[in-house]
């Protein structure tokens, strides 16, 4: 699958729900959203059919996302369906890890190969404040422990940088990589309709983060762990883990985009931001061939996003990142 700009798409992010058990300040309004109705959400069988169709067109990699994917019942059933598609070489999952401790083993056995886990602070009170859900930190740490115990590797830890809330922990996160095989990824805050004040006033660039980390010890550029995303990785000499940066705001990486997104309601989005999406759910339920729709969506994939810090102008009307799976 090659778009009009010569980019090859091999990667699909699949959102299985728009709901989440947290209300992180950068992602979702405290009051939540108008949730999708059950009949609007793709069944596991429908998701698997979309994946099979796209696999026949060149899809090789799938990531399961949400909202928070682990709140959807029997998620390992979907994992097994996708893992059974011969062309899919890599199957990963993004989670806040609050529910991971009880599901880690089943997910691993079903076919999840890699995990990305959100952890925005190393301090319990801060995690609970950022997530706006008391007790989040202890559950996340239990999930991380379970992931390591069942053998998930690499473990990628996503840290959204927020000035005044966690930016004084940049060095602490980086030092972890000298002791544990964790891949800490600092992510720049992206604007959506629900976080405009935060994105305008609390932005921290990854360049600033790296400058601070380099004061600890010299970093060397490395390839980093296997993955599908836009992170750039560095390592302290001899360290088992890496420090990565994802820079959607300060350094646009859209020229390397290799993905599309399937929302929980069956909309195929060629870009996280922007307002372009194709309804696959209704044609799928009507028994129509999805290939022409997928090909057309690929054809109109935009060249880049047009995000502006503190503005909703380039977000395509998104209120929350959870609406599309981030």
Phi and psi restraints in degrees (value plus and minus 20) as a CYANA .aco file:
   2 UNK   PHI    -140.3  -100.3
   2 UNK   PSI     108.9   148.9
   3 UNK   PHI    -106.5   -66.5
   3 UNK   PSI    -198.3  -158.3
   4 UNK   PHI     -87.4   -47.4
   4 UNK   PSI     -33.5     6.5
   5 UNK   PHI    -123.7   -83.7
   5 UNK   PSI      -9.3    30.7
   6 UNK   PHI      62.8   102.8
   6 UNK   PSI     -11.1    28.9
   7 UNK   PHI    -105.8   -65.8
   7 UNK   PSI     114.5   154.5
   8 UNK   PHI    -112.7   -72.7
   8 UNK   PSI     105.0   145.0
   9 UNK   PHI    -118.9   -78.9
   9 UNK   PSI      96.7   136.7
  10 UNK   PHI    -144.2  -104.2
  10 UNK   PSI     -18.2    21.8
  11 UNK   PHI    -149.0  -109.0
  11 UNK   PSI     111.0   151.0
  12 UNK   PHI    -145.8  -105.8
  12 UNK   PSI     108.0   148.0
  13 UNK   PHI    -117.5   -77.5
  13 UNK   PSI     102.6   142.6
  14 UNK   PHI    -130.1   -90.1
  14 UNK   PSI      93.7   133.7
  15 UNK   PHI    -106.9   -66.9
  15 UNK   PSI     106.8   146.8
  16 UNK   PHI    -120.1   -80.1
  16 UNK   PSI     -31.9     8.1
  17 UNK   PHI    -180.6  -140.6
  17 UNK   PSI     131.3   171.3
  18 UNK   PHI    -113.3   -73.3
  18 UNK   PSI     -26.0    14.0
  19 UNK   PHI    -105.9   -65.9
  19 UNK   PSI     135.9   175.9
  20 UNK   PHI    -166.4  -126.4
  20 UNK   PSI     129.3   169.3
  21 UNK   PHI    -109.1   -69.1
  21 UNK   PSI     -21.2    18.8
  22 UNK   PHI    -137.3   -97.3
  22 UNK   PSI     149.5   189.5
  23 UNK   PHI    -153.7  -113.7
  23 UNK   PSI      38.4    78.4
  24 UNK   PHI     -77.8   -37.8
  24 UNK   PSI     118.0   158.0
  25 UNK   PHI     -80.8   -40.8
  25 UNK   PSI     -47.7    -7.7
  26 UNK   PHI    -112.1   -72.1
  26 UNK   PSI     -25.2    14.8
  27 UNK   PHI    -136.6   -96.6
  27 UNK   PSI     -60.9   -20.9
  28 UNK   PHI    -166.0  -126.0
  28 UNK   PSI     126.3   166.3
  29 UNK   PHI     -82.3   -42.3
  29 UNK   PSI     130.7   170.7
  30 UNK   PHI     -77.0   -37.0
  30 UNK   PSI     -57.3   -17.3
  31 UNK   PHI    -100.9   -60.9
  31 UNK   PSI     -20.2    19.8
  32 UNK   PHI      61.1   101.1
  32 UNK   PSI    -180.4  -140.4
  33 UNK   PHI    -150.7  -110.7
  33 UNK   PSI     156.9   196.9
  34 UNK   PHI     -99.2   -59.2
  34 UNK   PSI      80.1   120.1
  35 UNK   PHI     -87.5   -47.5
  35 UNK   PSI     130.5   170.5
  36 UNK   PHI     -84.9   -44.9
  36 UNK   PSI     126.3   166.3
  37 UNK   PHI     -97.9   -57.9
  37 UNK   PSI     135.4   175.4
  38 UNK   PHI     -75.3   -35.3
  38 UNK   PSI     -62.0   -22.0
  39 UNK   PHI     -90.3   -50.3
  39 UNK   PSI     -35.8     4.2
  40 UNK   PHI    -102.7   -62.7
  40 UNK   PSI     -36.8     3.2
  41 UNK   PHI    -111.9   -71.9
  41 UNK   PSI     117.9   157.9
  42 UNK   PHI     -83.2   -43.2
  42 UNK   PSI     119.5   159.5
  43 UNK   PHI     -94.7   -54.7
  43 UNK   PSI     146.0   186.0
  44 UNK   PHI     -81.3   -41.3
  44 UNK   PSI     -59.2   -19.2
  45 UNK   PHI     -82.6   -42.6
  45 UNK   PSI     -58.2   -18.2
  46 UNK   PHI     -89.1   -49.1
  46 UNK   PSI     -60.9   -20.9
  47 UNK   PHI     -80.4   -40.4
  47 UNK   PSI     -65.6   -25.6
  48 UNK   PHI     -81.7   -41.7
  48 UNK   PSI     -55.6   -15.6
  49 UNK   PHI     -87.0   -47.0
  49 UNK   PSI     -60.3   -20.3
  50 UNK   PHI     -82.1   -42.1
  50 UNK   PSI     -64.4   -24.4
  51 UNK   PHI     -82.2   -42.2
  51 UNK   PSI     -63.9   -23.9
  52 UNK   PHI     -81.3   -41.3
  52 UNK   PSI     -61.7   -21.7
  53 UNK   PHI     -82.6   -42.6
  53 UNK   PSI     -66.8   -26.8
  54 UNK   PHI     -90.5   -50.5
  54 UNK   PSI     -50.1   -10.1
  55 UNK   PHI     -82.4   -42.4
  55 UNK   PSI     -54.9   -14.9
  56 UNK   PHI     -91.5   -51.5
  56 UNK   PSI     -29.4    10.6
  57 UNK   PHI    -127.5   -87.5
  57 UNK   PSI     -22.2    17.8
  58 UNK   PHI     106.1   146.1
  58 UNK   PSI     -21.0    19.0
  59 UNK   PHI     -87.6   -47.6
  59 UNK   PSI     114.7   154.7
  60 UNK   PHI    -145.8  -105.8
  60 UNK   PSI     -41.3    -1.3
  61 UNK   PHI    -153.9  -113.9
  61 UNK   PSI     117.9   157.9
  62 UNK   PHI    -153.0  -113.0
  62 UNK   PSI     117.3   157.3
  63 UNK   PHI    -141.6  -101.6
  63 UNK   PSI     111.0   151.0
  64 UNK   PHI    -112.4   -72.4
  64 UNK   PSI     109.0   149.0
  65 UNK   PHI    -154.9  -114.9
  65 UNK   PSI    -192.0  -152.0
  66 UNK   PHI    -152.3  -112.3
  66 UNK   PSI    -155.8  -115.8
  67 UNK   PHI       6.0    46.0
  67 UNK   PSI    -164.5  -124.5
  68 UNK   PHI    -126.6   -86.6
  68 UNK   PSI      89.3   129.3
  69 UNK   PHI     -83.5   -43.5
  69 UNK   PSI     -47.5    -7.5
  70 UNK   PHI     -93.7   -53.7
  70 UNK   PSI     -27.8    12.2
  71 UNK   PHI    -102.3   -62.3
  71 UNK   PSI     -31.4     8.6
  72 UNK   PHI    -102.4   -62.4
  72 UNK   PSI     109.1   149.1
  73 UNK   PHI     -83.9   -43.9
  73 UNK   PSI     121.3   161.3
  74 UNK   PHI      36.2    76.2
  74 UNK   PSI      23.8    63.8
  75 UNK   PHI     -81.2   -41.2
  75 UNK   PSI     -50.2   -10.2
  76 UNK   PHI     -81.3   -41.3
  76 UNK   PSI     -44.1    -4.1
  77 UNK   PHI     -83.9   -43.9
  77 UNK   PSI     -63.1   -23.1
  78 UNK   PHI     -86.5   -46.5
  78 UNK   PSI     -61.7   -21.7
  79 UNK   PHI     -75.1   -35.1
  79 UNK   PSI     -65.6   -25.6
  80 UNK   PHI     -82.7   -42.7
  80 UNK   PSI     -60.7   -20.7
  81 UNK   PHI     -80.7   -40.7
  81 UNK   PSI     -64.6   -24.6
  82 UNK   PHI     -91.4   -51.4
  82 UNK   PSI     -61.1   -21.1
  83 UNK   PHI     -82.0   -42.0
  83 UNK   PSI     -45.7    -5.7
  84 UNK   PHI    -100.2   -60.2
  84 UNK   PSI     -26.8    13.2
  85 UNK   PHI     -97.1   -57.1
  85 UNK   PSI      96.1   136.1
  86 UNK   PHI     -77.4   -37.4
  86 UNK   PSI     -54.5   -14.5
  87 UNK   PHI     -96.4   -56.4
  87 UNK   PSI     -35.9     4.1
  88 UNK   PHI    -100.1   -60.1
  88 UNK   PSI      93.0   133.0
  89 UNK   PHI    -113.1   -73.1
  89 UNK   PSI     -43.1    -3.1
  90 UNK   PHI    -161.2  -121.2
  90 UNK   PSI     106.8   146.8
  91 UNK   PHI    -150.8  -110.8
  91 UNK   PSI      96.8   136.8
  92 UNK   PHI    -149.0  -109.0
  92 UNK   PSI     154.6   194.6
  93 UNK   PHI    -167.0  -127.0
  93 UNK   PSI     119.1   159.1
  94 UNK   PHI    -127.2   -87.2
  94 UNK   PSI     114.3   154.3
  95 UNK   PHI    -171.9  -131.9
  95 UNK   PSI     135.8   175.8
  96 UNK   PHI    -105.1   -65.1
  96 UNK   PSI     -25.3    14.7
  97 UNK   PHI      53.4    93.4
  97 UNK   PSI     -17.8    22.2
  98 UNK   PHI     -80.8   -40.8
  98 UNK   PSI     -55.3   -15.3
  99 UNK   PHI    -125.6   -85.6
  99 UNK   PSI      -9.6    30.4
 100 UNK   PHI     -93.0   -53.0
 100 UNK   PSI     -54.0   -14.0
 101 UNK   PHI     -74.4   -34.4
 101 UNK   PSI     -59.6   -19.6
 102 UNK   PHI    -103.1   -63.1
 102 UNK   PSI     -32.1     7.9
 103 UNK   PHI    -137.6   -97.6
 103 UNK   PSI     -29.2    10.8
 104 UNK   PHI     -76.4   -36.4
 104 UNK   PSI     -67.3   -27.3
 105 UNK   PHI     -84.4   -44.4
 105 UNK   PSI     -64.7   -24.7
 106 UNK   PHI     -83.7   -43.7
 106 UNK   PSI     -59.7   -19.7
 107 UNK   PHI     -85.3   -45.3
 107 UNK   PSI     -61.8   -21.8
 108 UNK   PHI     -83.8   -43.8
 108 UNK   PSI     -64.6   -24.6
 109 UNK   PHI     -86.4   -46.4
 109 UNK   PSI     -52.1   -12.1
 110 UNK   PHI     -95.4   -55.4
 110 UNK   PSI     -43.7    -3.7
 111 UNK   PHI     113.9   153.9
 111 UNK   PSI     -18.5    21.5
 112 UNK   PHI     -87.8   -47.8
 112 UNK   PSI     109.9   149.9
 113 UNK   PHI    -119.6   -79.6
 113 UNK   PSI     -52.2   -12.2
 114 UNK   PHI    -162.5  -122.5
 114 UNK   PSI     133.0   173.0
 115 UNK   PHI    -144.9  -104.9
 115 UNK   PSI     121.7   161.7
 116 UNK   PHI    -132.2   -92.2
 116 UNK   PSI     106.6   146.6
 117 UNK   PHI    -142.0  -102.0
 117 UNK   PSI     111.8   151.8
 118 UNK   PHI    -104.5   -64.5
 118 UNK   PSI     107.8   147.8
 119 UNK   PHI    -169.8  -129.8
 119 UNK   PSI      83.0   123.0
 120 UNK   PHI    -114.6   -74.6
 120 UNK   PSI     -19.8    20.2
 121 UNK   PHI    -180.7  -140.7
 121 UNK   PSI     138.8   178.8
 122 UNK   PHI    -119.5   -79.5
 122 UNK   PSI     -13.4    26.6
 123 UNK   PHI    -133.8   -93.8
 123 UNK   PSI     108.3   148.3
 124 UNK   PHI     -77.9   -37.9
 124 UNK   PSI     -64.8   -24.8
 125 UNK   PHI     -86.5   -46.5
 125 UNK   PSI     -52.4   -12.4
 126 UNK   PHI     -92.4   -52.4
 126 UNK   PSI     -62.8   -22.8
 127 UNK   PHI     -79.1   -39.1
 127 UNK   PSI     -65.2   -25.2
 128 UNK   PHI     -84.1   -44.1
 128 UNK   PSI     -54.9   -14.9
 129 UNK   PHI     -92.0   -52.0
 129 UNK   PSI     -63.0   -23.0
 130 UNK   PHI     -87.2   -47.2
 130 UNK   PSI     -60.4   -20.4
 131 UNK   PHI    -100.9   -60.9
 131 UNK   PSI     -35.7     4.3
 132 UNK   PHI      35.3    75.3
 132 UNK   PSI      16.9    56.9
 133 UNK   PHI    -163.4  -123.4
 133 UNK   PSI      88.4   128.4
 134 UNK   PHI     -78.1   -38.1
 134 UNK   PSI     122.4   162.4
 135 UNK   PHI      65.7   105.7
 135 UNK   PSI     -18.3    21.7
 136 UNK   PHI     -82.8   -42.8
 136 UNK   PSI     -63.2   -23.2
 137 UNK   PHI     -78.7   -38.7
 137 UNK   PSI     -68.1   -28.1
 138 UNK   PHI     -83.0   -43.0
 138 UNK   PSI     -57.9   -17.9
 139 UNK   PHI     -87.6   -47.6
 139 UNK   PSI     -60.3   -20.3
 140 UNK   PHI     -83.3   -43.3
 140 UNK   PSI     -63.2   -23.2
 141 UNK   PHI     -86.3   -46.3
 141 UNK   PSI     -56.1   -16.1
 142 UNK   PHI     -82.0   -42.0
 142 UNK   PSI     -60.0   -20.0
 143 UNK   PHI     -85.0   -45.0
 143 UNK   PSI     -61.5   -21.5
 144 UNK   PHI     -82.0   -42.0
 144 UNK   PSI     -64.0   -24.0
 145 UNK   PHI     -80.0   -40.0
 145 UNK   PSI     -63.6   -23.6
 146 UNK   PHI     -84.8   -44.8
 146 UNK   PSI     -59.4   -19.4
 147 UNK   PHI     -81.2   -41.2
 147 UNK   PSI     -62.1   -22.1
 148 UNK   PHI     -88.3   -48.3
 148 UNK   PSI     -58.6   -18.6
 149 UNK   PHI     -84.1   -44.1
 149 UNK   PSI     -57.3   -17.3
 150 UNK   PHI    -107.5   -67.5
 150 UNK   PSI     -23.1    16.9
 151 UNK   PHI      77.9   117.9
 151 UNK   PSI      -0.9    39.1
 152 UNK   PHI     -88.6   -48.6
 152 UNK   PSI     106.7   146.7
 153 UNK   PHI    -178.4  -138.4
 153 UNK   PSI     117.9   157.9
 154 UNK   PHI     -95.6   -55.6
 154 UNK   PSI     137.7   177.7
 155 UNK   PHI    -123.0   -83.0
 155 UNK   PSI      97.7   137.7
 156 UNK   PHI    -122.9   -82.9
 156 UNK   PSI     107.7   147.7
 157 UNK   PHI    -130.0   -90.0
 157 UNK   PSI      96.5   136.5
 158 UNK   PHI    -112.8   -72.8
 158 UNK   PSI     106.9   146.9
 159 UNK   PHI    -143.9  -103.9
 159 UNK   PSI      90.1   130.1
 160 UNK   PHI    -101.6   -61.6
 160 UNK   PSI     102.0   142.0
 161 UNK   PHI     -98.6   -58.6
 161 UNK   PSI     108.0   148.0
 162 UNK   PHI    -155.4  -115.4
 162 UNK   PSI      94.9   134.9
 163 UNK   PHI     -81.4   -41.4
 163 UNK   PSI     111.7   151.7
 164 UNK   PHI      64.5   104.5
 164 UNK   PSI     -26.0    14.0
 165 UNK   PHI    -140.0  -100.0
 165 UNK   PSI     -53.6   -13.6
 166 UNK   PHI    -169.6  -129.6
 166 UNK   PSI     -18.8    21.2
 167 UNK   PHI     -89.2   -49.2
 167 UNK   PSI     -37.4     2.6
 168 UNK   PHI     -99.9   -59.9
 168 UNK   PSI     -18.8    21.2
 169 UNK   PHI    -126.1   -86.1
 169 UNK   PSI     -13.1    26.9
 170 UNK   PHI     -75.4   -35.4
 170 UNK   PSI     -68.1   -28.1
 171 UNK   PHI     -84.8   -44.8
 171 UNK   PSI     -58.0   -18.0
 172 UNK   PHI     -83.5   -43.5
 172 UNK   PSI     -62.5   -22.5
 173 UNK   PHI     -82.8   -42.8
 173 UNK   PSI     -64.5   -24.5
 174 UNK   PHI     -82.0   -42.0
 174 UNK   PSI     -59.2   -19.2
 175 UNK   PHI     -83.9   -43.9
 175 UNK   PSI     -47.7    -7.7
 176 UNK   PHI     -76.4   -36.4
 176 UNK   PSI     -57.1   -17.1
 177 UNK   PHI     -87.1   -47.1
 177 UNK   PSI     -34.4     5.6
 178 UNK   PHI    -101.5   -61.5
 178 UNK   PSI     -37.0     3.0
 179 UNK   PHI    -133.5   -93.5
 179 UNK   PSI     -51.0   -11.0
 180 UNK   PHI    -147.4  -107.4
 180 UNK   PSI     133.2   173.2
 181 UNK   PHI    -101.3   -61.3
 181 UNK   PSI      29.5    69.5
 182 UNK   PHI    -117.6   -77.6
 182 UNK   PSI     127.5   167.5
 183 UNK   PHI    -132.4   -92.4
 183 UNK   PSI      76.1   116.1
 184 UNK   PHI    -100.5   -60.5
 184 UNK   PSI     105.3   145.3
 185 UNK   PHI    -140.1  -100.1
 185 UNK   PSI      93.2   133.2
 186 UNK   PHI    -101.6   -61.6
 186 UNK   PSI     111.2   151.2
 187 UNK   PHI    -141.6  -101.6
 187 UNK   PSI     111.4   151.4
 188 UNK   PHI     -93.6   -53.6
 188 UNK   PSI     121.0   161.0
 189 UNK   PHI     -84.3   -44.3
 189 UNK   PSI     109.0   149.0
 190 UNK   PHI    -128.4   -88.4
 190 UNK   PSI     118.5   158.5
 191 UNK   PHI     -99.1   -59.1
 191 UNK   PSI     115.2   155.2
 192 UNK   PHI    -153.4  -113.4
 192 UNK   PSI     154.5   194.5
 193 UNK   PHI     -79.3   -39.3
 193 UNK   PSI     -45.1    -5.1
 194 UNK   PHI    -113.7   -73.7
 194 UNK   PSI     -26.9    13.1
 195 UNK   PHI    -148.8  -108.8
 195 UNK   PSI       5.6    45.6
 196 UNK   PHI     -82.1   -42.1
 196 UNK   PSI     -61.5   -21.5
 197 UNK   PHI     -82.9   -42.9
 197 UNK   PSI     -64.1   -24.1
 198 UNK   PHI     -82.7   -42.7
 198 UNK   PSI     -66.3   -26.3
 199 UNK   PHI     -88.8   -48.8
 199 UNK   PSI     -48.3    -8.3
 200 UNK   PHI     -96.1   -56.1
 200 UNK   PSI     -55.1   -15.1
 201 UNK   PHI    -130.8   -90.8
 201 UNK   PSI     -30.6     9.4
 202 UNK   PHI    -145.5  -105.5
 202 UNK   PSI       1.1    41.1
 203 UNK   PHI     -93.2   -53.2
 203 UNK   PSI     115.8   155.8
 204 UNK   PHI    -147.6  -107.6
 204 UNK   PSI     106.4   146.4
 205 UNK   PHI    -100.7   -60.7
 205 UNK   PSI     131.4   171.4
 206 UNK   PHI     -88.3   -48.3
 206 UNK   PSI     -46.0    -6.0
 207 UNK   PHI     -81.8   -41.8
 207 UNK   PSI     -61.5   -21.5
 208 UNK   PHI     -82.9   -42.9
 208 UNK   PSI     -62.4   -22.4
 209 UNK   PHI     -80.8   -40.8
 209 UNK   PSI     -65.3   -25.3
 210 UNK   PHI     -85.5   -45.5
 210 UNK   PSI     -56.6   -16.6
 211 UNK   PHI     -79.6   -39.6
 211 UNK   PSI     -60.4   -20.4
 212 UNK   PHI     -91.1   -51.1
 212 UNK   PSI     -60.0   -20.0
 213 UNK   PHI     -85.2   -45.2
 213 UNK   PSI     -56.6   -16.6
 214 UNK   PHI     -86.8   -46.8
 214 UNK   PSI     -37.5     2.5
 215 UNK   PHI     -93.8   -53.8
 215 UNK   PSI     -39.6     0.4
 216 UNK   PHI     -91.9   -51.9
 216 UNK   PSI     -70.9   -30.9
 217 UNK   PHI    -189.4  -149.4
 217 UNK   PSI     135.7   175.7
 218 UNK   PHI     -80.3   -40.3
 218 UNK   PSI     117.9   157.9
 219 UNK   PHI    -121.6   -81.6
 219 UNK   PSI     125.1   165.1
 220 UNK   PHI    -136.3   -96.3
 220 UNK   PSI     114.5   154.5
 221 UNK   PHI     -83.2   -43.2
 221 UNK   PSI     118.1   158.1
 222 UNK   PHI    -159.2  -119.2
 222 UNK   PSI     145.8   185.8
 223 UNK   PHI     -90.1   -50.1
 223 UNK   PSI     -49.3    -9.3
 224 UNK   PHI      60.1   100.1
 224 UNK   PSI    -199.0  -159.0
 225 UNK   PHI     -92.2   -52.2
 225 UNK   PSI     140.4   180.4
 226 UNK   PHI     -78.7   -38.7
 226 UNK   PSI     120.9   160.9
 227 UNK   PHI    -197.7  -157.7
 227 UNK   PSI     159.2   199.2
 228 UNK   PHI    -134.6   -94.6
 228 UNK   PSI     -23.3    16.7
 229 UNK   PHI    -117.6   -77.6
 229 UNK   PSI    -192.6  -152.6
 230 UNK   PHI    -115.8   -75.8
 230 UNK   PSI      -6.8    33.2
 231 UNK   PHI     -86.7   -46.7
 231 UNK   PSI     124.3   164.3
 232 UNK   PHI    -128.1   -88.1
 232 UNK   PSI     113.9   153.9
 233 UNK   PHI    -136.3   -96.3
 233 UNK   PSI     131.2   171.2
 234 UNK   PHI    -159.2  -119.2
 234 UNK   PSI     141.9   181.9
 235 UNK   PHI    -162.1  -122.1
 235 UNK   PSI     120.7   160.7
 236 UNK   PHI     -90.9   -50.9
 236 UNK   PSI     124.8   164.8
 237 UNK   PHI     -73.7   -33.7
 237 UNK   PSI     104.1   144.1
 238 UNK   PHI      58.2    98.2
 238 UNK   PSI     -18.5    21.5
 239 UNK   PHI     -94.4   -54.4
 239 UNK   PSI     124.6   164.6
 240 UNK   PHI     -97.2   -57.2
 240 UNK   PSI     -41.0    -1.0
 241 UNK   PHI    -132.9   -92.9
 241 UNK   PSI    -195.4  -155.4
 242 UNK   PHI    -154.6  -114.6
 242 UNK   PSI     142.7   182.7
 243 UNK   PHI    -131.3   -91.3
 243 UNK   PSI     102.1   142.1
 244 UNK   PHI    -137.1   -97.1
 244 UNK   PSI     137.6   177.6
 245 UNK   PHI    -151.7  -111.7
 245 UNK   PSI     120.2   160.2
 246 UNK   PHI    -143.8  -103.8
 246 UNK   PSI      99.7   139.7
 247 UNK   PHI    -142.8  -102.8
 247 UNK   PSI      44.8    84.8
 248 UNK   PHI     -86.2   -46.2
 248 UNK   PSI     -42.4    -2.4
 249 UNK   PHI    -118.9   -78.9
 249 UNK   PSI     -66.9   -26.9
 250 UNK   PHI    -104.1   -64.1
 250 UNK   PSI     -49.2    -9.2
 251 UNK   PHI    -159.3  -119.3
 251 UNK   PSI      79.2   119.2
 252 UNK   PHI     -84.5   -44.5
 252 UNK   PSI     109.8   149.8
 253 UNK   PHI    -138.1   -98.1
 253 UNK   PSI       3.5    43.5
 254 UNK   PHI     -83.8   -43.8
 254 UNK   PSI     -43.0    -3.0
 255 UNK   PHI     -84.4   -44.4
 255 UNK   PSI     -36.2     3.8
 256 UNK   PHI    -127.1   -87.1
 256 UNK   PSI      -8.4    31.6
 257 UNK   PHI     -82.9   -42.9
 257 UNK   PSI     111.3   151.3
 258 UNK   PHI    -144.5  -104.5
 258 UNK   PSI       0.9    40.9
 259 UNK   PHI    -157.2  -117.2
 259 UNK   PSI     142.0   182.0
 260 UNK   PHI    -153.4  -113.4
 260 UNK   PSI     151.3   191.3
 261 UNK   PHI    -149.5  -109.5
 261 UNK   PSI     118.5   158.5
 262 UNK   PHI    -130.5   -90.5
 262 UNK   PSI      96.4   136.4
 263 UNK   PHI     -97.5   -57.5
 263 UNK   PSI     146.6   186.6
 264 UNK   PHI     -80.6   -40.6
 264 UNK   PSI     -47.7    -7.7
 265 UNK   PHI    -110.5   -70.5
 265 UNK   PSI     -13.0    27.0
 266 UNK   PHI      66.2   106.2
 266 UNK   PSI       3.0    43.0
 267 UNK   PHI    -113.6   -73.6
 267 UNK   PSI     108.5   148.5
 268 UNK   PHI    -111.6   -71.6
 268 UNK   PSI      96.5   136.5
 269 UNK   PHI    -129.9   -89.9
 269 UNK   PSI     105.0   145.0
 270 UNK   PHI    -101.0   -61.0
 270 UNK   PSI     -28.2    11.8
 271 UNK   PHI    -168.4  -128.4
 271 UNK   PSI     122.4   162.4
 272 UNK   PHI     -77.3   -37.3
 272 UNK   PSI     -63.1   -23.1
 273 UNK   PHI    -126.0   -86.0
 273 UNK   PSI     154.0   194.0
 274 UNK   PHI      69.5   109.5
 274 UNK   PSI     153.5   193.5
 275 UNK   PHI    -134.3   -94.3
 275 UNK   PSI      -0.3    39.7
 276 UNK   PHI    -109.5   -69.5
 276 UNK   PSI     104.3   144.3
 277 UNK   PHI    -176.1  -136.1
 277 UNK   PSI     132.5   172.5
 278 UNK   PHI    -140.9  -100.9
 278 UNK   PSI     108.4   148.4
 279 UNK   PHI     -94.3   -54.3
 279 UNK   PSI      89.2   129.2
 280 UNK   PHI    -116.9   -76.9
 280 UNK   PSI     -41.8    -1.8
 281 UNK   PHI     -81.9   -41.9
 281 UNK   PSI     -72.7   -32.7
 282 UNK   PHI     -86.8   -46.8
 282 UNK   PSI     -65.5   -25.5
 283 UNK   PHI     -80.9   -40.9
 283 UNK   PSI     -56.7   -16.7
 284 UNK   PHI     -81.9   -41.9
 284 UNK   PSI     -65.1   -25.1
 285 UNK   PHI     -90.8   -50.8
 285 UNK   PSI     -39.6     0.4
 286 UNK   PHI    -110.9   -70.9
 286 UNK   PSI     -18.9    21.1
 287 UNK   PHI      60.2   100.2
 287 UNK   PSI      -2.8    37.2
 288 UNK   PHI    -102.0   -62.0
 288 UNK   PSI     139.0   179.0
 289 UNK   PHI     -93.9   -53.9
 289 UNK   PSI     104.4   144.4
 290 UNK   PHI    -103.9   -63.9
 290 UNK   PSI     -36.9     3.1
 291 UNK   PHI     -77.0   -37.0
 291 UNK   PSI     -67.1   -27.1
 292 UNK   PHI     -80.7   -40.7
 292 UNK   PSI     -55.2   -15.2
 293 UNK   PHI     -88.9   -48.9
 293 UNK   PSI     -60.4   -20.4
 294 UNK   PHI     -86.7   -46.7
 294 UNK   PSI     -62.4   -22.4
 295 UNK   PHI     -82.4   -42.4
 295 UNK   PSI     -60.2   -20.2
 296 UNK   PHI     -87.6   -47.6
 296 UNK   PSI     -59.3   -19.3
 297 UNK   PHI     -83.9   -43.9
 297 UNK   PSI     -59.5   -19.5
 298 UNK   PHI     -83.0   -43.0
 298 UNK   PSI     -59.0   -19.0
 299 UNK   PHI     -84.6   -44.6
 299 UNK   PSI     -53.2   -13.2
 300 UNK   PHI    -120.1   -80.1
 300 UNK   PSI      -7.7    32.3
 301 UNK   PHI     -77.6   -37.6
 301 UNK   PSI     106.0   146.0
 302 UNK   PHI     -91.5   -51.5
 302 UNK   PSI     139.9   179.9
 303 UNK   PHI     -88.9   -48.9
 303 UNK   PSI     -53.6   -13.6
 304 UNK   PHI    -184.0  -144.0
 304 UNK   PSI     149.5   189.5
 305 UNK   PHI    -110.0   -70.0
 305 UNK   PSI     145.9   185.9
 306 UNK   PHI    -150.2  -110.2
 306 UNK   PSI      28.3    68.3
 307 UNK   PHI     -88.8   -48.8
 307 UNK   PSI     123.6   163.6
 308 UNK   PHI    -148.7  -108.7
 308 UNK   PSI     106.0   146.0
 309 UNK   PHI     -77.7   -37.7
 309 UNK   PSI     108.0   148.0
 310 UNK   PHI      60.1   100.1
 310 UNK   PSI     -11.6    28.4
 311 UNK   PHI    -150.7  -110.7
 311 UNK   PSI     125.0   165.0
 312 UNK   PHI    -109.5   -69.5
 312 UNK   PSI     -17.4    22.6
 313 UNK   PHI     -78.3   -38.3
 313 UNK   PSI     -57.9   -17.9
 314 UNK   PHI    -122.1   -82.1
 314 UNK   PSI     -12.9    27.1
 315 UNK   PHI    -109.1   -69.1
 315 UNK   PSI     -23.1    16.9
 316 UNK   PHI      48.0    88.0
 316 UNK   PSI       4.0    44.0
 317 UNK   PHI      65.9   105.9
 317 UNK   PSI     -15.7    24.3
 318 UNK   PHI     -86.2   -46.2
 318 UNK   PSI     109.6   149.6
 319 UNK   PHI    -106.2   -66.2
 319 UNK   PSI     -57.7   -17.7
 320 UNK   PHI    -162.2  -122.2
 320 UNK   PSI     126.1   166.1
 321 UNK   PHI     -83.0   -43.0
 321 UNK   PSI     -47.2    -7.2
 322 UNK   PHI     -83.0   -43.0
 322 UNK   PSI     -38.2     1.8
 323 UNK   PHI     -87.7   -47.7
 323 UNK   PSI     -44.8    -4.8
 324 UNK   PHI    -143.9  -103.9
 324 UNK   PSI     -19.7    20.3
 325 UNK   PHI      71.0   111.0
 325 UNK   PSI     -13.2    26.8
